Amino acid sequence: MPTPKEYQQTLQKSFTIGGIGFHTGDYAFVKVKPAFAGDGRYFVRVPKGTNANDYSPEKPEFVTREQLDVRRGADDGLQPEERAQYFLKFLEKQDEEGYEGDFGEYLIEEIDDSLVVESANDATIEEPTPRKDGEEWVPATINAAEIYGGVASMLKNGNFYVMSPETILSALEACGVDNARIEIEGGSEIPVADGSALTWALEIQKSGIREAPVAPGSSISADRRAPAPQEIISVMGDDGAFISFYPGDDSTVSAAVDFSEAIVGRQWVTWKTSDSSPDDDYYNHYRWKIAPARTVFHSFAAVEEMFMDGLVQAGPDGCCLIAEGDSWYDPTIVRFANDEAARHTAQTLMGIMSLCASPGGRGLPVGHIVAFNPTPEVQLEFAKEFALQSKDYPTTIVHV
């Protein structure tokens, strides 16, 4: 599994994803390539046809209405009888062993082999692509970040901009890809994929990661550093929303949400960078605990209002959860029945905080970030305030 290290890392080889942007509905190809130590993560506009041929989407399997198993209730590929047997074993494990996960997590542990992927062979090494003069590019840094539509972030440099980068940046940050050249072709918004960071995390795993090489002639240090301010930093939002940072010895993110809809209610999740560890066979790795969580909306009316405002042009089907009182608009795509909204909040917050990284470093600070109902605007406001106040303190070498 891809994990952060004390030294800077990059991809072992490139990967390409194609898809539509959630808010624009425009199609884009994104190719993530290795980069040199100290390059950090940055986006580059490339001409049409540069990477489009590198992406081959999976072909859909067509079935008739009669072949659909409407009783399945979840996208796990099980027959009803098999699912019932696993549910009985799940209840037994709860009673006898005090198992605390939900049924979806139990299935992942027991039978989700379809999502287990092999990393690239160590012999497969792709050399970094240096940035060229005259390219349209924007660094994934907090100084380039803006909010758009009140719902997502945007990176902008002159006339070039990239919309909705927080999900891909979250996966790169959590999986230890400190340096990456991210080429975008076509639309200006990162593809929504399935509405989570799982697609990006899986592609990182398949591509493999390695120590980032130092560019020829460069004397830059390849140490991986992280911000470590020694004071509390807080930002308040509307209706009690807030994000606070507390100095500490580990890098921890805790996110809580409180929805009036009963199906969501109050949720809380905590994740540490040290959870991506082989000590527990990667059981708490970002790829399992945070990446699969999708966007959650309060109601279908809220989505329709955003659509009328020119957002969510791709449509919500298959890529986000919509609450309807005590039920879901589409319950078949729920991955974490008890806390998906909180997990997705942690996911996007990690992507926003990645913008606080020094080139080749980590954006998540050494300490504990606690967030309650943080809107995208509050998240970006906090990251900017954090970056401003943390300048007074030296960064520290990350110890894994």
Beta strands, then each sheet from edge to edge (+ up, - down):
strand 1: 9-11
strand 2: 15-20
strand 3: 27-34
strand 4: 41-45
strand 5: 137-139
strand 6: 145-148
strand 7: 152-157
strand 8: 160-163
strand 9: 180-186
strand 10: 209-211
strand 11: 225-226
strand 12: 233-236
strand 13: 242-247
strand 14: 251-258
strand 15: 266-272
strand 16: 295-297
strand 17: 320-324
strand 18: 327-328
strand 19: 367-372
strand 20: 396-397
sheet 1: 1+ 10-
sheet 2: 2+ 3- 9+ 4+ 5-
sheet 3: 6+ 7- 8+
sheet 4: 11+ 20-
sheet 5: 12+ 13- 19+ 14+ 15-
sheet 6: 16+ 17+ 18-
end
